[in-house]
Amino acid sequence: MNYIFPDESNNKCSLCVLGQFCLPVGLSAEDVAKIDSLVKERVRLQKGESLYRHGSPLTSVYSVRFGTLKTEYSLPDGRLQIIGFHLPGEILGLDGIGEGHYQSDAIALEESEVCIIRFEAFEDLARQIPVLQHQFHRILSRELTQDQRHLLSLGSLRAEERLAGFLLNLSQRLAARGYINNEFDLRMSRVEIGSYLGIQIETVSRMLSRFAESGLIQIKQRHIKLIDMDGLYELAGQTNPHHNPSLKKTG
């Protein structure tokens, strides 16, 4: 890991384009200045490097500045279970709050950089700025809701429904960050996707090929383009939030 100590000119949380995901709105100038003091260092990770390991004491939570990370858990029989993929603006390390140590391993899937938020300093500041504490609770609630939805999908959806939902979820998260939402590179391997979705790697590869043959997607190695968004939403059992029924042809 390569630690970075940026100067004040490029170290302000309030000026970060990802602030909408980390910071509460409506802060006073004084409170914004206090929050800007939270992040004093960042860490640069190369692909495959660990940000933290299961069992390590909780010292910080982390916000992804760029890149992609995965969180995974080692099962007693030696297998690895992927429990999340994390994009820019998302927070890691929250699973360590309850027990005081991290409950998973966090590993970079590509060159990545994260902001380090010392947890003790954050707690002190949250007591001074109630709206910051409220924002933190919102982030925790969002993470819990996402975990619950993922568990529901594992228990009730077919493999093709899970995979379609996974691609759409990535699309939605990328769109929220201003990226192109229908064409992107999968930073995770087929094995990692299968682990996260609870399906075999052969099934992942077969389903992706079937989606391509059906005209739902185009795929070349890890580069994927979503062609038929309505079809993917229908397959996932979801409603396309951007679909406009009035545009349907009649007669």
C-alpha positions as CSV (number, residue, x, y, z in Angstrom):
1,M,0.0,0.0,0.0
2,N,1.1,3.5,-0.8
3,Y,0.0,6.2,1.7
4,I,-0.6,9.6,0.3
5,F,-0.7,12.8,2.3
6,P,-2.3,15.4,0.0
7,D,-2.0,19.1,0.6
8,E,-5.0,21.2,1.6
9,S,-5.7,22.3,-2.0
10,N,-6.8,18.8,-3.1
11,N,-7.8,17.3,0.3
12,K,-11.2,19.0,0.8
13,C,-14.2,16.6,1.2
14,S,-16.5,19.4,0.4
15,L,-14.9,19.9,-3.1
16,C,-14.9,16.2,-4.0
17,V,-17.2,15.2,-6.8
18,L,-18.2,12.2,-4.7
19,G,-19.3,14.3,-1.8
20,Q,-23.0,13.6,-2.6
21,F,-22.5,10.0,-1.4
22,C,-20.4,10.8,1.7
23,L,-21.5,14.2,3.0
24,P,-24.8,15.5,4.4
25,V,-26.4,18.5,2.7
26,G,-27.2,21.9,4.3
27,L,-24.0,22.2,6.4
28,S,-22.9,25.6,7.6
29,A,-19.5,26.9,6.4
30,E,-18.1,26.2,9.8
31,D,-19.3,22.6,9.8
32,V,-17.9,22.1,6.3
33,A,-14.5,23.2,7.4
34,K,-14.6,20.7,10.3
35,I,-15.5,17.9,7.9
36,D,-12.7,18.9,5.6
37,S,-10.3,18.2,8.4
38,L,-11.4,14.5,8.7
39,V,-9.5,13.1,5.7
40,K,-5.8,13.7,6.3
41,E,-4.5,10.8,4.3
42,R,-5.4,8.4,1.5
43,V,-4.0,5.0,0.4
44,R,-3.2,3.8,-3.1
45,L,-3.7,0.1,-3.8
46,Q,-2.6,-2.0,-6.7
47,K,-4.7,-4.8,-8.0
48,G,-4.8,-7.7,-5.5
49,E,-3.6,-5.6,-2.5
50,S,-5.5,-5.7,0.7
51,L,-6.9,-2.6,2.4
52,Y,-7.7,-4.5,5.6
53,R,-8.0,-8.1,6.7
54,H,-10.7,-10.0,8.7
55,G,-9.9,-9.8,12.4
56,S,-7.8,-6.6,12.2
57,P,-8.8,-4.0,14.8
58,L,-11.2,-1.3,13.5
59,T,-9.2,1.9,13.2
60,S,-10.8,3.6,10.2
61,V,-13.6,3.5,7.7
62,Y,-12.8,4.1,4.1
63,S,-14.4,5.9,1.1
64,V,-13.5,4.8,-2.4
65,R,-12.1,7.7,-4.3
66,F,-11.5,5.8,-7.5
67,G,-11.2,2.1,-8.6
68,T,-13.1,-1.0,-7.4
69,L,-12.7,-3.2,-4.3
70,K,-14.3,-6.4,-3.2
71,T,-15.0,-7.6,0.3
72,E,-14.8,-11.4,0.9
73,Y,-15.1,-13.8,3.8
74,S,-13.0,-17.0,4.3
75,L,-15.2,-20.0,5.0
76,P,-14.0,-22.7,7.5
77,D,-13.3,-25.1,4.6
78,G,-11.0,-22.6,2.9
79,R,-13.4,-21.3,0.2
80,L,-13.9,-17.6,-0.2
81,Q,-17.3,-16.0,-0.3
82,I,-17.6,-12.6,-2.0
83,I,-20.0,-10.4,0.0
84,G,-19.7,-7.1,-1.9
85,F,-18.2,-5.0,-4.7
86,H,-17.5,-1.3,-3.9
87,L,-17.4,1.6,-6.4
88,P,-16.3,5.2,-6.0
89,G,-18.1,7.1,-3.3
90,E,-19.0,3.9,-1.3
91,I,-17.9,3.3,2.3
92,L,-16.0,0.2,3.5
93,G,-15.2,-1.0,6.9
94,L,-18.6,-0.5,8.4
95,D,-18.8,-4.2,9.3
96,G,-16.1,-3.7,12.0
97,I,-18.1,-1.2,14.1
98,G,-20.1,-3.8,16.1
99,E,-17.2,-6.0,17.3
100,G,-14.4,-3.5,17.0
101,H,-12.6,-5.5,14.3
102,Y,-13.2,-6.0,10.6
103,Q,-15.4,-9.0,9.6
104,S,-14.1,-9.4,6.0
105,D,-11.1,-8.9,3.8
106,A,-11.2,-5.8,1.5
107,I,-9.1,-6.3,-1.7
108,A,-8.6,-4.0,-4.7
109,L,-9.8,-5.4,-8.0
110,E,-7.9,-2.8,-9.9
111,E,-5.6,0.2,-9.1
112,S,-7.7,2.1,-6.5
113,E,-7.4,4.9,-4.1
114,V,-9.4,5.3,-0.8
115,C,-9.8,8.1,1.7
116,I,-9.0,7.1,5.2
117,I,-11.5,8.3,7.8
118,R,-10.2,7.7,11.3
119,F,-13.2,6.3,13.2
120,E,-12.4,7.8,16.5
121,A,-12.1,11.3,15.0
122,F,-15.3,10.7,13.0
123,E,-17.2,9.8,16.2
124,D,-15.9,12.9,17.9
125,L,-17.0,15.1,15.0
126,A,-20.4,13.4,14.7
127,R,-21.2,14.3,18.3
128,Q,-20.5,18.0,17.3
129,I,-22.5,17.9,14.1
130,P,-25.7,15.9,14.5
131,V,-26.5,16.0,10.8
132,L,-23.3,14.2,10.1
133,Q,-24.3,11.5,12.5
134,H,-27.7,11.3,10.7
135,Q,-25.9,10.9,7.4
136,F,-23.8,8.1,8.8
137,H,-27.0,6.3,10.0
138,R,-28.4,6.7,6.5
139,I,-25.3,5.1,5.0
140,L,-25.6,2.2,7.5
141,S,-29.3,1.8,6.7
142,R,-28.5,1.8,2.9
143,E,-25.9,-0.9,3.4
144,L,-28.2,-3.0,5.5
145,T,-31.0,-2.7,3.0
146,Q,-28.7,-3.7,0.1
147,D,-27.5,-6.8,2.1
148,Q,-31.1,-7.8,2.8
149,R,-32.0,-7.5,-0.9
150,H,-29.0,-9.6,-1.9
151,L,-29.9,-12.3,0.6
152,L,-33.5,-12.3,-0.7
153,S,-32.2,-12.7,-4.3
154,L,-30.0,-15.7,-3.2
155,G,-33.0,-17.4,-1.6
156,S,-35.7,-16.7,-4.1
157,L,-34.4,-15.9,-7.6
158,R,-33.2,-18.1,-10.4
159,A,-29.6,-17.8,-11.7
160,E,-30.6,-15.8,-14.8
161,E,-32.6,-13.4,-12.6
162,R,-29.7,-12.9,-10.2
163,L,-27.3,-12.2,-13.0
164,A,-29.6,-9.8,-14.8
165,G,-30.2,-8.0,-11.5
166,F,-26.5,-7.8,-10.8
167,L,-25.8,-6.2,-14.2
168,L,-28.6,-3.7,-13.7
169,N,-27.4,-2.9,-10.2
170,L,-23.9,-2.1,-11.6
171,S,-25.5,0.1,-14.3
172,Q,-27.6,2.0,-11.8
173,R,-24.6,2.7,-9.5
174,L,-22.4,3.8,-12.4
175,A,-25.2,6.1,-13.6
176,A,-25.5,7.7,-10.2
177,R,-21.8,8.6,-10.4
178,G,-22.0,10.2,-13.9
179,Y,-20.6,7.3,-15.8
180,I,-22.1,5.7,-18.9
181,N,-24.5,3.2,-17.6
182,N,-25.0,0.8,-20.5
183,E,-21.4,0.1,-21.4
184,F,-18.6,-0.8,-18.9
185,D,-15.8,-3.2,-18.0
186,L,-16.5,-5.9,-15.4
187,R,-13.6,-5.4,-12.9
188,M,-14.5,-8.7,-11.2
189,S,-13.9,-12.2,-12.7
190,R,-16.6,-14.8,-13.6
191,V,-15.5,-16.7,-10.5
192,E,-16.0,-13.6,-8.3
193,I,-19.4,-12.9,-9.8
194,G,-20.4,-16.5,-9.3
195,S,-19.3,-16.4,-5.6
196,Y,-21.3,-13.2,-5.0
197,L,-24.4,-14.5,-6.7
198,G,-24.2,-18.1,-5.3
199,I,-23.9,-19.8,-8.8
200,Q,-21.2,-21.8,-10.5
201,I,-18.7,-20.1,-12.8
202,E,-20.0,-22.4,-15.6
203,T,-23.5,-21.0,-15.1
204,V,-22.2,-17.4,-15.1
205,S,-20.5,-18.0,-18.5
206,R,-23.4,-19.9,-19.9
207,M,-25.9,-17.2,-18.8
208,L,-23.8,-14.4,-20.3
209,S,-23.6,-16.2,-23.6
210,R,-27.3,-16.8,-23.5
211,F,-28.0,-13.1,-22.8
212,A,-25.8,-12.2,-25.8
213,E,-27.5,-14.7,-28.1
214,S,-30.9,-13.2,-27.0
215,G,-29.8,-9.7,-27.9
216,L,-29.9,-8.5,-24.3
217,I,-26.2,-7.7,-24.1
218,Q,-23.0,-7.6,-26.1
219,I,-19.9,-9.0,-24.4
220,K,-16.2,-9.3,-25.3
221,Q,-14.1,-10.7,-22.5
222,R,-14.8,-8.3,-19.6
223,H,-16.3,-5.4,-21.7
224,I,-20.1,-5.5,-21.6
225,K,-22.7,-3.4,-23.3
226,L,-26.4,-3.6,-22.2
227,I,-28.5,-3.6,-25.4
228,D,-32.0,-4.3,-24.3
229,M,-32.6,-2.6,-20.9
230,D,-36.3,-3.4,-20.8
231,G,-35.6,-7.0,-21.5
232,L,-33.0,-7.2,-18.7
233,Y,-35.4,-5.5,-16.2
234,E,-38.1,-8.0,-17.2
235,L,-35.8,-10.9,-16.8
236,A,-34.8,-9.6,-13.4
237,G,-38.4,-9.2,-12.4
238,Q,-38.0,-5.5,-11.9
239,T,-39.6,-2.4,-13.4
240,N,-37.4,-0.2,-15.6
241,P,-37.4,3.2,-13.8
242,H,-36.5,4.9,-17.1
243,H,-39.1,3.2,-19.3
244,N,-41.8,5.4,-20.8
245,P,-44.9,3.5,-21.8
246,S,-46.1,6.4,-23.9
247,L,-43.2,5.7,-26.3
248,K,-44.6,2.3,-27.1
249,K,-45.7,1.8,-30.7
250,T,-49.5,1.3,-31.1
251,G,-51.4,-0.4,-33.8
